Structures are given as structure tokens and as C-alpha cells.
Amino acid sequence: MLGDKACTQAPNSISFHFLPVVSNMSAPRVLFRVSAARVLGDTLRFGLAGGRGRGHFSVQRSGRQTGTLLLVTPVKGPATLEAEVEMSELEGHALLGRYLTKVTLMVSPYEF
């Protein structure tokens, strides 16, 4: 509905990705990159929007149109962690769009 705040704040897209990794993998380590195919606004912002295991992840800008999800601490498996990476597109202070990438990290009980 036009002018509905909940509707304008909702993500334009949500994508899901599943990454199997070994236990106690060294960190910091790049896990995933999020990028915009084309930019309509004047600013892209990247950040963590939520997920289980927040203390294990960080998001950094790695290019003009790219953000990187990093594993910042090793995880002993078996474990399942989730990170929600948000990319927001802005024109001035107006939100043009939100894009959510949900990454599930499945940590093996084994170190090989």
C-alpha cells in the first residue's frame, strides 16, 4: 500500500545461502560477498541485520558496490550459525531499497 511504512521498510529481496565449513577454521576469514549489480542511489550501506551467532561475524565494505561477510572468531563444531547481511540503497537520506542475504554456516564436528 502506498505510504505504508511497514511496506516501504520491507526488503526488496531476500536470498538464502548455505555454507558448510570445517570445525575451528582459522579467522578472520572471508565467507561471502554481497554486491549490487547496479546502483540507483548515491549511497550503499552494508551491515549485519541479525542472525544467531552475531559475535562471530562482521561486515566490511570491500568495494564501491560490495560488502564482505567475515568470520571473525573460529567456531568449534558441530554448530549452525546464521548471519543476515543487509545492503541498503539510499539517495540522500531516503531509503530506495533494502536487500537481505541470509547466510547459514554449518560447522562440521571435524577439523578436516
URTAFEN-V347356 format. One record per pair of residues at least 12 apart in sequence whose ideal C-beta (glycine too) atoms are under 7 Angstrom apart, sorted by the first residue. I is the first residue (numbers start at 1). GAP is how many residues later the second one is. If there is no record, write none. Layout:
BEGIN
<<I | GAP> <I | GAP>>
END
This chain:
BEGIN
<<11 | 87> <11 | 88> <11 | 89> <12 | 85> <12 | 86> <12 | 87> <13 | 86> <14 | 86> <14 | 88> <15 | 86> <16 | 86> <17 | 15> <17 | 84> <17 | 86> <18 | 86> <18 | 88> <19 | 12> <19 | 84> <19 | 86> <19 | 87> <20 | 86> <20 | 88> <21 | 84> <21 | 86> <21 | 87> <22 | 86> <22 | 88> <22 | 89> <22 | 90> <23 | 53> <23 | 54> <23 | 84> <23 | 85> <23 | 86> <23 | 87> <23 | 88> <24 | 50> <24 | 52> <24 | 87> <25 | 46> <25 | 49> <26 | 48> <27 | 44> <27 | 45> <27 | 46> <27 | 47> <28 | 42> <28 | 43> <28 | 44> <29 | 41> <29 | 42> <30 | 38> <30 | 40> <31 | 38> <31 | 39> <31 | 40> <31 | 72> <31 | 74> <32 | 37> <32 | 71> <33 | 29> <33 | 33> <33 | 35> <34 | 12> <34 | 32> <34 | 33> <34 | 51> <34 | 53> <34 | 67> <35 | 30> <35 | 31> <36 | 29> <36 | 51> <39 | 26> <39 | 50> <40 | 49> <40 | 56> <41 | 48> <41 | 49> <41 | 50> <41 | 55> <42 | 48> <42 | 49> <43 | 47> <44 | 21> <44 | 43> <44 | 45> <45 | 43> <45 | 45> <46 | 13> <46 | 15> <46 | 21> <46 | 39> <46 | 41> <47 | 12> <47 | 39> <48 | 35> <48 | 36> <48 | 37> <49 | 35> <49 | 37> <49 | 51> <50 | 34> <51 | 31> <51 | 32> <51 | 33> <52 | 29> <52 | 30> <53 | 28> <53 | 29> <56 | 15> <56 | 16> <56 | 17> <56 | 19> <56 | 25> <57 | 12> <57 | 13> <57 | 14> <57 | 15> <57 | 26> <58 | 12> <58 | 14> <59 | 26> <67 | 18> <67 | 20> <69 | 14> <69 | 16> <69 | 34> <75 | 32> <77 | 30> <77 | 31> <77 | 32> <78 | 29> <78 | 30> <78 | 31> <79 | 28> <80 | 24> <80 | 26> <81 | 24> <82 | 20> <82 | 21> <82 | 22> <83 | 20> <84 | 16> <84 | 18> <85 | 16> <85 | 18> <86 | 12> <86 | 14> <87 | 12>>
END
